[in-house]
Amino acid sequence: METSDFKQTLLSIRRHLHQIPELGYQEFKTSAFIAEKLTEIGIHFQKGLAKGTGILAEIKKGEGKTIMLRADMDALPMQEISGLDFSSRNPGVMHACGHDIHTTMLLGAIMKLKEADFNGTVKFIFQPSEEGTNGDEERKSGGQRVVEEGILTEVDCAVALHVNPMSPVGMLNYTAGIALACAGNFTIEIFGKSSHAGAAPHFAKDVVVIGSALVQNLQSIVARNVAPLEAGVVSISEFHAGTAPNVIADYARLTGTLRAMTDENFENILSRIQKIIKGISEAYEAEIKLTMDSHYPSVVNDPYVHDRLKVLAEHLFPLGVHPVGPTLGAEDFAFYSRKVPSMFYFIGAMSEQKGEYFLHHPKVIFNEDCMVLGSEFLAKSALDLLK
């Protein structure tokens, strides 16, 4: 396929996917569309994985190693206001993290590898629910389910790309070692006692007061329980309580997130949260319940895998391959990286907005010129790693 035709094919795929964004574990139209394209390409694939919407495709040519290439499929619960002609047609749902582009690049890599000569096997996983557990009864993300279902059992190494709207097209960024944070979202419920807020506040167990004390104490964890040169975050993002101005609330619900670069610090922060909750509960004589809604380990990039791909990357990316420091973002590719040697790269996708909007913003626009380059890098990465 000529480069211009290949680019138009990718544009058509991406723009269709962008208009049909779906939340985690609900990627039914997305999964069906991918299956349709894989059938057109003519390769073997298996549907119904990772709680139903995941797809595993495979190209096997002779004996050799097995390489996994991964793309995530899910979108975010937000209303798109990008102004694109092909904006989301699903109200309140948007591909604001570029998973439509990830899926498109993986399909492009499949098209290229279908025509390539090699010895070995390349597997392609279209993964649901990277953005969170999305109501999953077991509180597992799509990446965790992929690993637990044994899909990586015979895989020698894995590679994934993520678009970066702050980096120009033609640039590739990576982090050696720990790249992205351990992350956990949590819910705290406080069960108190209601009473008249003006006439009889002394009969109440005021969940607003209790919750306020809890939030204040939680903010001391990073300052006093995490070493100054280590990274850690505890943020309370929601606090809901009360129904009327003259009624002391008897129930409050708080949600938040915690981040750390190492497993040790993550467990240390979580332990402190649990101890503070226990202490506040005893001090105010109220029941407080902590629920961990999700937990991703950190993404750990394998320097050996990058070394194998370094020459290829430097040849393909005209603006260079640049190491960057770790960030407190989170990705469930972490489960892959803890199972097999892996690399997680960020590919430049800055639009004409010049990086005005980052990931997860309702106005973010990604430069589609990155897709041909990304498809080629994924395909050639697999070929180099098979050698």
Order of alpha helices (4+ residues) and beta strands (2+ residues): alpha-alpha-beta-beta-beta-alpha-beta-alpha-beta-beta-beta-beta-beta-alpha-alpha-beta-beta-beta-alpha-beta-beta-alpha-beta-alpha-beta-alpha
